[in-house]
Amino acid sequence: MGCSISKGSKKERVVILGSGWAGYGFARTLDPKKYERIMISPRSYFVFTPLLAGTAVGTLEFRATLESVRRLGLDHFHQGWADEVDFARKTIRVEANTSDELGSSTTAKALKAAQDPSSKVDGAQPGKGVMFDVPYDKLVIAVGAYSQTFGIEGVKEHASFLRDVGDARKIRMKVLQNFERAALPTTSAADRKKLLHFAIVGGGPTGIEFAAELHDLVKDDLTRTYPDLIKHVGITVYDVAPKVLPMFDKTLATYAMETFKREGIAVKTEHHLQRIRPDEDCQGCLKLKIQEYGDEEVGAGIVVWSTGLMQNPLVSKLVSKEFETPELGSLRDKGKGKGNVMIQKDARTGGIVTDSHLRVQVIPAESKTNDSKDVPESSSLPDVFTIGDCAVIPGSGLPATAQVASQQATYLAKQLSKGALNDDNNKAAKPFKFRNWGTMTYLGSWTAIHQSSADELKGWAAWVLWRTAYLTKSMSIRNKIMVPVYWATSWLFGRDISRF
Ligand SMILES: Cc1cc2nc3c(=O)[nH]c(=O)nc-3n(C[C@H](O)[C@H](O)[C@H](O)COP(=O)(O)OP(=O)(O)OC[C@H]3O[C@@H](n4cnc5c(N)ncnc54)[C@H](O)[C@@H]3O)c2cc1C
């Protein structure tokens, strides 16, 4: 059963898939006088990801990191997943999402569907929502990426992910629940140690920041609430690489490691997790099999998974199908092939290849491979753009970060608002250029590190920069006020450690 939503306006209709850094930023900047703006996303809000680790431990309230897309004054917002795109008919097939929980947290089912490109996107959702079609004149694909589990046994089912606000909420509940379980008079000392061992997999900025925030929670708040339990608490970061925070230079990365060592956070590099399974002898505990420890398993109360990205199932689906559009006659006329075309896929990441104007690239389907490595020539798919974590500009080496996603969003919206990219040759449009504002990571206890081409900062000064930098970016006035208020509240009265 399905239905179709027809076009009503004379303005060109731009449909945006996703409400993250890329989709939300684009919709916010696109000129509403020139275009009808329609957004499709399973969640009705934008989440400010750099502050998620803070919300997971109660430094900040969840709502302070969210912006409702309804406040953008869009022409339409459809809460659902884009399930398929018919590029010939310029139509998107959408499956409605009527459960808020499904759009806001990472589930094992969704990760399973993402790993298998042949599976249907809607296979990720337990109860199938109604299906309907949405037509577009221009399409902006900004569906982001999922967490990569590398096929490691038990990760999908038992690890905790930190990608959205629902994930942060689950982690906060689990941490506090483990403390309550450990406080029971019936819990043995051995089980207390397991329940209060917090394992973090991935030594990138997200994993390191979560470890730091968790340590702050334990040191500043839980020490007072559970003084007898603190001796059992352990925080360990595991990574397969020889060093953590690879994007920082040696001095800053060493400073970070020394800070962690002083605070008692263990960092285990060159450690390979092979399996996570429930501990049958300790309720709520997990057992981690780590290659370097042989058969001896490590007990943990929670495993926060913070490493690797894989493509969104929609992207995997779009890059694996052949299609024909009337507008692509020019591609075939140029002698690049006679049959259908395919979207060009980046060989390394599986993302969608774009040109420097962020237009989706297609290649003749008869090339047999759509890996960008092997395909010399491609053409732009008219009126279809990709931005954010699911987009790859070959040779640019751009990381999957909020900085890149939001700059691409602003660039594309401004170009379209100027009418620049309506010209198929793009003569009027300047290519996208990334401006690196630097990389920052919070290390706990009011210290951070910051690195850019202009300077390097560490300690308290970097922490001040870290706290002010994101506040000035991409937040509504409401949140620019709410975030410092919550920071001040948790500093004065302690973090919120109630479970509800
Ligand atoms: C905890 C955490 C901390 C981070 N910290 C930083 C940082 O400090 N600095 C930094 O630069 N980067 C940071 N990042 C990375 C940054 O958040 C991402 O690079 C950024 O979110 C990418 O933006 P995006 O819009 O491409 O994807 P996302 O923000 O992931 O948004 C994707 C959107 O698409 C929607 N969607 C998914 N599937 C569909 C579908 N089928 N149809 C329609 N919509 C769909 C999703 O619901 C979501 O709204 C962090 C990430 C995390 C998880």
The ligand as an SDF file (V2000), in Angstrom:
LIG
                    3D

 53 58  0  0  0  0  0  0  0  0999 V2000
   29.8360   11.3090   19.2910 C   0  0  0  0  0  0  0  0  0  0  0  0
   30.3620   12.0290   18.0790 C   0  0  0  0  0  0  0  0  0  0  0  0
   31.1860   13.1340   18.2340 C   0  0  0  0  0  0  0  0  0  0  0  0
   31.6690   13.8230   17.1200 C   0  0  0  0  0  0  0  0  0  0  0  0
   32.4680   14.9170   17.3100 N   0  0  0  0  0  0  0  0  0  0  0  0
   32.8770   15.6220   16.2460 C   0  0  0  0  0  0  0  0  0  0  0  0
   33.6560   16.7990   16.4300 C   0  0  0  0  0  0  0  0  0  0  0  0
   33.9610   17.1870   17.5650 O   0  0  0  0  0  0  0  0  0  0  0  0
   34.0350   17.4890   15.3200 N   0  0  0  0  0  0  0  0  0  0  0  0
   33.6940   17.0890   14.0580 C   0  0  0  0  0  0  0  0  0  0  0  0
   34.0480   17.7770   13.0960 O   0  0  0  0  0  0  0  0  0  0  0  0
   32.9850   15.9560   13.8460 N   0  0  0  0  0  0  0  0  0  0  0  0
   32.5660   15.2230   14.9040 C   0  0  0  0  0  0  0  0  0  0  0  0
   31.8340   14.0770   14.7100 N   0  0  0  0  0  0  0  0  0  0  0  0
   31.5510   13.6100   13.3400 C   0  0  0  0  0  0  0  0  0  0  0  0
   30.3090   14.2950   12.7910 C   0  0  0  0  0  0  0  0  0  0  0  0
   29.2410   14.2220   13.6990 O   0  0  0  0  0  0  0  0  0  0  0  0
   29.8920   13.6790   11.4640 C   0  0  0  0  0  0  0  0  0  0  0  0
   30.9500   13.7760   10.5570 O   0  0  0  0  0  0  0  0  0  0  0  0
   28.6610   14.4090   10.9290 C   0  0  0  0  0  0  0  0  0  0  0  0
   27.5540   14.1110   11.7440 O   0  0  0  0  0  0  0  0  0  0  0  0
   28.3480   14.0400    9.4900 C   0  0  0  0  0  0  0  0  0  0  0  0
   27.2060   14.7500    9.1150 O   0  0  0  0  0  0  0  0  0  0  0  0
   26.1460   14.1110    8.1020 P   0  0  0  0  0  0  0  0  0  0  0  0
   25.0460   15.1100    7.9770 O   0  0  0  0  0  0  0  0  0  0  0  0
   26.8290   13.6410    6.8860 O   0  0  0  0  0  0  0  0  0  0  0  0
   25.6160   12.8060    8.8350 O   0  0  0  0  0  0  0  0  0  0  0  0
   24.7440   12.7070   10.1900 P   0  0  0  0  0  0  0  0  0  0  0  0
   25.0060   13.8820   11.0740 O   0  0  0  0  0  0  0  0  0  0  0  0
   25.0130   11.3310   10.6820 O   0  0  0  0  0  0  0  0  0  0  0  0
   23.2620   12.8100    9.6570 O   0  0  0  0  0  0  0  0  0  0  0  0
   22.6700   11.8480    8.8310 C   0  0  0  0  0  0  0  0  0  0  0  0
   21.1750   12.0960    8.8140 C   0  0  0  0  0  0  0  0  0  0  0  0
   20.5570   11.2510    7.8470 O   0  0  0  0  0  0  0  0  0  0  0  0
   19.4240   10.6180    8.4220 C   0  0  0  0  0  0  0  0  0  0  0  0
   19.1910    9.3680    7.6810 N   0  0  0  0  0  0  0  0  0  0  0  0
   19.7720    8.1680    7.8150 C   0  0  0  0  0  0  0  0  0  0  0  0
   19.2670    7.3010    6.9180 N   0  0  0  0  0  0  0  0  0  0  0  0
   18.3400    7.9700    6.1930 C   0  0  0  0  0  0  0  0  0  0  0  0
   17.4800    7.6060    5.1170 C   0  0  0  0  0  0  0  0  0  0  0  0
   17.4560    6.3540    4.5970 N   0  0  0  0  0  0  0  0  0  0  0  0
   16.6600    8.5610    4.6190 N   0  0  0  0  0  0  0  0  0  0  0  0
   16.6580    9.8340    5.1310 C   0  0  0  0  0  0  0  0  0  0  0  0
   17.4550   10.2140    6.1490 N   0  0  0  0  0  0  0  0  0  0  0  0
   18.2950    9.2930    6.6640 C   0  0  0  0  0  0  0  0  0  0  0  0
   19.8280   10.4350    9.8780 C   0  0  0  0  0  0  0  0  0  0  0  0
   18.7200   10.2340   10.7110 O   0  0  0  0  0  0  0  0  0  0  0  0
   20.4850   11.7840   10.1340 C   0  0  0  0  0  0  0  0  0  0  0  0
   19.5070   12.7530   10.3840 O   0  0  0  0  0  0  0  0  0  0  0  0
   31.3480   13.3700   15.8190 C   0  0  0  0  0  0  0  0  0  0  0  0
   30.5170   12.2480   15.6460 C   0  0  0  0  0  0  0  0  0  0  0  0
   30.0290   11.5820   16.7670 C   0  0  0  0  0  0  0  0  0  0  0  0
   29.1310   10.3850   16.5680 C   0  0  0  0  0  0  0  0  0  0  0  0
  1  2  1  0
  2  3  1  0
  2 52  2  0
  3  4  2  0
  4  5  1  0
  4 50  1  0
  5  6  2  0
  6  7  1  0
  6 13  1  0
  7  8  2  0
  7  9  1  0
  9 10  1  0
 10 11  2  0
 10 12  1  0
 12 13  2  0
 13 14  1  0
 14 15  1  0
 14 50  1  0
 15 16  1  0
 16 17  1  0
 16 18  1  0
 18 19  1  0
 18 20  1  0
 20 21  1  0
 20 22  1  0
 22 23  1  0
 23 24  1  0
 24 25  2  0
 24 26  1  0
 24 27  1  0
 27 28  1  0
 28 29  2  0
 28 30  1  0
 28 31  1  0
 31 32  1  0
 32 33  1  0
 33 34  1  0
 33 48  1  0
 34 35  1  0
 35 36  1  0
 35 46  1  0
 36 37  1  0
 36 45  1  0
 37 38  2  0
 38 39  1  0
 39 40  1  0
 39 45  2  0
 40 41  1  0
 40 42  2  0
 42 43  1  0
 43 44  2  0
 44 45  1  0
 46 47  1  0
 46 48  1  0
 48 49  1  0
 50 51  2  0
 51 52  1  0
 52 53  1  0
M  END
$$$$
